[in-house]
Amino acid sequence: MTTAGVWLALGLALGSADVKWEPQTSGTTVRLRGVSAVDARVAWASGDKGTFVRTTDGGKTWKAATVPGAEGLDFRDVDAFSERTAYLLSIGAGDQSRIYKTTDGGEHWTLQFTNALPGAFFNAMAFWDEQHGIAFSDPVEGQLVVITTEDGGATWKPAPSGVRPAALAGEAGFAASGTSIAVHGTSDVWFGLGGSAARVFHSANRGRDWSVATTPMASGEGAGVFSLYFWSPSAGIAVGGNYKQPEVATGNVALTLDAGKKKWSAPAGNPPHGYRSCVAPLTRERRMWLLAVGPTGSDVSKDAGRSWEPLDTTGFHAVSTPPRTRDTAWAVGEEGRIAKLVAAAPAPKQP
């Protein structure tokens, strides 16, 4: 029996969080891997075959399109700032790792960055604000590759070799949802790795120097840290596990209270019920909840990640909530799947 099945047998019914996923029509059938909610009206998503989709009416309608010249690219990450402005990151070896930007709602795209470093493979990007961003690649010659922008992506500058963080043999990042990197405030940034070790790197000065700490997350082939979120400069969460064993509910969540500098610990309560590729906050009942999604379903935590309850068994790759309000969420997945989180109808009273 799966972990979700065990919990159900114990009476923890799916949907017990009083919220549910409501399917929406994306206008595409490609695999969607990235999503970025701007507010209650505007959200963007990205995926395979150079595809992006956008809504400006809360998901009632989505418009799907392809970035010209990018039909062969896989956009694993999207970071949006308005209904007009968004960045896309494509993954892949060599020049398939690219960053595009639009300022007119996707009518036109500017190719801002094309990787030219042999062996590099970019995983994800994040932004402190619309002008200042950072992206990272798998290691090249034992060092992780980091690029930053201070001018809205007009220029992306590589970190000098002397300040690039050193990786262990067999260590690499994951591009499952574009959230293996996280930022907070104006200068803190973290990114998570897996493979030979499940570690998290942290910089408090936009990548000028780094610290690293080992987590209790699963490690090995296909395993590690897949997604990060920090709700303060010191408190944060990592989710992941082993994507090759999606039903396994061990080694898939870790918490830190010291900015991830030295200590990450596994929570004592029930973990998410399987490998999870993305985590995001949700404001509910005037409190912060956390949502985690993966191919076997989604989970919610009402206590800052210390314990989890299953929400739904529908598979998703990524989830996002609006940064100012966090009062709704969109999740994306296979075959153009998009769903919006809405309040569930109250259970009927027993006679």
Residue pairs with C-beta under 8 A, 6 or more apart in sequence:
1 9
2 247
2 273
2 274
2 296
3 247
3 249
3 271
3 273
3 274
4 14
4 273
4 274
4 296
4 297
4 310
4 313
7 270
7 273
7 309
7 310
8 14
8 310
12 309
12 310
14 310
14 311
14 312
14 313
15 311
15 312
15 344
16 309
16 310
17 284
17 289
17 300
17 302
17 309
17 311
17 344
18 343
18 344
18 346
19 282
19 284
19 300
19 311
19 341
19 342
19 343
19 344
20 311
20 312
20 341
20 342
20 343
20 344
21 298
21 311
21 312
21 314
21 331
21 339
21 340
21 341
21 342
22 339
22 340
22 341
22 342
23 337
23 338
23 339
24 55
24 59
24 60
24 62
24 338
24 339
24 340
25 61
25 62
25 338
26 32
26 45
26 53
26 62
26 64
26 332
26 336
26 337
26 338
27 53
27 62
27 63
27 64
27 336
28 47
28 51
28 53
28 64
28 336
29 335
29 336
30 47
30 48
30 49
30 51
30 335
30 336
31 47
31 48
31 317
31 333
31 334
31 335
31 336
32 45
32 46
32 47
32 48
32 51
32 53
32 317
32 318
32 332
32 333
32 334
32 336
32 337
32 338
33 46
33 47
33 48
33 74
33 75
33 76
33 77
33 175
33 176
33 177
33 178
33 317
33 318
33 332
34 45
34 46
34 47
34 75
34 76
34 77
34 78
34 88
34 89
34 177
34 178
34 318
34 332
35 43
35 44
35 45
35 46
35 78
35 318
35 319
35 320
35 330
35 331
35 332
35 338
36 43
36 44
36 45
36 78
36 79
36 80
36 86
36 320
37 43
37 80
37 320
37 321
37 322
37 323
37 328
37 329
37 330
38 44
38 80
38 81
38 82
38 83
38 322
38 323
39 322
39 324
39 325
40 58
40 322
40 325
40 327
40 328
41 55
41 56
41 57
41 58
41 83
42 54
42 55
42 56
42 80
42 82
42 83
43 54
43 55
43 59
43 80
43 320
43 330
44 52
44 53
44 54
44 78
44 80
44 86
45 52
45 53
45 54
45 62
45 78
45 318
45 330
45 332
45 338
46 52
46 53
46 75
46 76
46 77
46 78
46 88
46 178
47 53
47 74
47 75
47 332
47 336
48 74
48 75
49 66
49 71
49 72
49 73
49 74
50 66
50 67
50 69
50 70
50 71
50 72
50 73
50 75
50 90
51 64
51 65
51 66
51 75
52 64
52 65
52 66
52 67
52 75
52 78
52 86
52 88
52 106
53 62
53 63
53 64
53 65
53 336
53 338
54 62
54 63
54 83
54 86
54 105
54 106
55 61
55 62
55 63
56 83
58 340
59 330
59 338
59 340
62 338
63 106
64 336
65 106
67 73
67 75
67 88
67 100
67 109
68 109
69 111
70 90
70 98
70 100
70 109
72 96
73 90
73 92
73 96
73 98
74 90
74 91
74 92
74 96
75 88
75 89
75 90
76 89
76 90
76 91
76 123
76 124
76 175
76 176
76 177
76 178
77 88
77 89
77 124
77 125
77 175
77 177
77 178
77 179
78 86
78 87
78 88
78 89
78 178
79 86
79 87
79 125
79 126
79 127
79 133
79 178
80 86
80 87
81 127
81 130
83 105
84 102
84 103
84 104
84 105
85 101
85 102
85 103
85 130
86 101
86 102
86 106
87 99
87 100
87 101
87 112
87 125
87 127
87 133
87 153
88 99
88 100
88 101
88 109
89 97
89 98
89 99
89 122
89 124
89 125
89 135
89 178
90 96
90 97
90 98
90 99
90 100
91 97
91 121
91 122
91 123
91 175
92 121
93 119
93 120
93 121
94 115
94 118
94 120
95 114
95 115
95 116
96 115
97 114
97 115
97 120
97 121
97 122
97 137
98 111
98 113
98 114
98 115
99 111
99 112
99 113
99 125
99 135
99 153
99 156
100 109
100 110
100 111
100 112
101 109
101 110
101 112
101 152
101 153
102 108
102 109
102 110
110 153
112 149
112 153
112 154
112 156
113 135
113 147
113 153
113 156
115 122
115 137
117 137
117 140
117 145
117 158
118 140
119 138
119 140
119 141
120 137
120 138
120 140
120 145
121 137
121 138
121 172
121 175
122 135
122 136
122 137
122 145
122 175
123 136
123 137
123 138
123 173
123 174
123 175
123 178
123 180
123 181
123 191
124 135
124 136
124 173
124 175
124 178
124 179
124 180
124 181
124 191
125 133
125 134
125 135
125 136
125 178
125 181
126 133
126 134
126 135
126 181
126 182
126 183
126 189
127 133
127 134
127 183
128 183
128 185
128 186
128 187
128 206
129 186
130 152
131 149
131 150
131 151
131 152
132 148
132 149
132 150
132 186
132 206
133 148
133 149
133 153
134 146
134 147
134 148
134 149
134 181
134 183
134 189
134 206
134 207
135 146
135 147
135 148
135 156
135 181
136 144
136 145
136 146
136 147
136 173
136 181
136 191
137 144
137 145
137 146
137 173
138 144
138 145
138 172
138 173
139 145
139 167
139 171
139 172
142 166
142 167
142 169
143 161
143 164
143 165
143 166
143 167
144 164
144 165
144 166
144 167
144 173
144 191
144 201
145 158
145 159
145 164
146 158
146 159
146 164
146 165
146 207
147 156
147 157
147 158
147 159
148 156
148 157
148 159
148 206
148 207
149 155
149 156
149 157
159 207
163 207
163 208
163 209
163 210
165 201
165 210
165 212
167 193
168 196
168 197
168 199
169 196
170 195
170 196
170 197
171 193
171 194
171 195
171 196
171 197
171 199
172 193
172 194
172 195
173 180
173 191
173 192
173 193
173 194
174 180
174 192
174 193
174 194
174 224
174 225
174 226
174 240
174 243
174 277
176 226
176 227
176 243
176 277
176 278
176 317
176 318
177 226
177 227
177 277
177 278
177 317
177 318
177 319
178 318
179 226
179 227
179 228
179 229
179 278
179 279
179 280
179 318
180 191
180 192
180 193
180 225
180 226
180 227
180 228
181 189
181 190
181 191
181 192
181 228
182 189
182 190
182 191
182 228
182 229
182 230
182 236
183 189
183 190
184 230
184 232
184 233
184 236
185 233
187 203
187 204
187 205
187 206
188 202
188 203
188 204
188 230
188 233
188 259
189 202
189 203
189 206
189 207
190 200
190 201
190 202
190 203
190 228
190 230
190 236
190 260
191 200
191 201
191 228
192 198
192 199
192 200
192 201
192 215
192 224
192 225
192 226
192 227
192 228
192 238
192 240
193 199
193 200
193 201
193 224
193 225
194 217
194 218
194 219
194 222
194 223
194 224
194 225
194 226
194 240
195 219
195 220
195 221
195 223
195 224
196 219
196 220
197 214
197 219
197 224
198 214
198 215
198 216
198 217
198 218
198 219
198 223
198 224
198 225
198 240
198 251
199 212
199 213
199 214
199 215
199 225
200 212
200 213
200 215
200 225
200 228
200 238
200 256
200 260
200 264
201 210
201 211
201 212
202 210
202 211
202 212
202 213
202 259
202 260
202 261
203 209
203 210
203 211
204 259
211 261
213 256
213 260
213 261
213 262
213 263
213 264
214 264
215 225
215 238
215 254
215 264
216 251
216 254
216 264
216 265
216 266
217 223
217 224
217 225
217 238
217 240
217 241
217 251
217 252
217 253
217 254
217 264
218 224
218 240
218 241
218 242
218 248
218 250
218 251
218 252
219 251
220 242
221 244
222 242
222 243
222 244
222 245
223 240
223 241
223 242
223 243
223 244
223 251
224 240
225 238
225 239
225 240
225 254
226 239
226 240
226 241
226 243
226 275
226 276
226 277
226 278
227 238
227 239
227 240
227 276
227 277
227 278
227 279
227 292
228 236
228 237
228 238
228 279
229 236
229 237
229 279
229 280
229 281
229 290
230 236
230 237
230 259
231 281
231 288
231 304
233 259
234 256
234 257
234 258
234 259
235 255
235 256
235 257
235 304
236 255
236 256
236 259
236 260
237 253
237 254
237 255
237 256
237 279
237 290
237 304
237 305
238 253
238 254
238 255
238 256
238 264
238 279
239 252
239 253
239 272
239 276
239 277
239 278
239 279
239 292
240 251
240 252
240 253
240 275
240 276
240 277
241 248
241 249
241 250
241 251
241 252
241 274
241 275
241 276
241 294
242 248
242 251
242 275
243 275
243 277
243 295
245 275
246 274
246 275
246 294
246 295
246 296
247 274
247 275
247 296
248 274
248 275
249 271
249 272
249 273
249 274
250 271
251 266
252 271
252 272
252 274
252 275
252 276
253 266
253 267
253 271
253 272
253 276
253 292
253 305
253 308
254 264
254 265
254 266
254 267
255 264
255 265
255 266
255 267
255 304
255 305
255 306
256 263
256 264
256 265
257 263
267 305
267 306
267 307
268 306
268 307
269 303
269 306
269 307
269 308
270 307
270 308
270 309
271 308
272 292
272 294
272 299
272 308
273 296
273 297
273 299
273 308
273 310
274 294
274 295
274 296
274 297
275 294
275 295
275 296
276 292
276 293
276 294
276 299
277 293
277 294
277 295
277 317
277 318
278 292
278 293
278 294
278 316
278 317
278 318
278 319
279 290
279 291
279 292
279 293
279 319
280 290
280 291
280 319
280 320
280 321
280 329
281 288
281 289
281 290
281 291
281 321
281 326
282 288
282 289
282 290
282 291
282 300
282 321
282 326
282 327
282 329
282 341
283 289
283 321
283 325
283 326
283 327
284 302
284 327
287 302
288 304
288 326
289 300
289 301
289 302
290 300
290 301
290 304
290 305
291 298
291 299
291 300
291 311
291 319
291 321
291 329
291 331
291 341
292 298
292 299
292 300
292 301
292 308
292 319
293 299
293 315
293 316
293 317
293 318
293 319
293 331
294 315
294 316
294 317
295 315
295 316
295 317
295 333
296 313
296 315
297 310
297 311
297 312
297 313
297 314
297 315
298 310
298 311
298 312
298 314
298 316
298 319
298 331
299 308
299 309
299 310
299 311
300 308
300 309
300 311
301 307
301 308
301 309
302 309
314 333
314 337
314 339
315 333
315 334
315 337
316 331
316 332
316 333
316 337
316 339
317 332
317 333
317 334
318 331
318 332
318 333
319 329
319 330
319 331
319 332
320 329
320 330
320 331
321 327
321 328
321 329
322 328
328 340
328 341
328 342
329 340
329 341
330 338
330 339
330 340
330 341
331 338
331 339
331 341
332 338
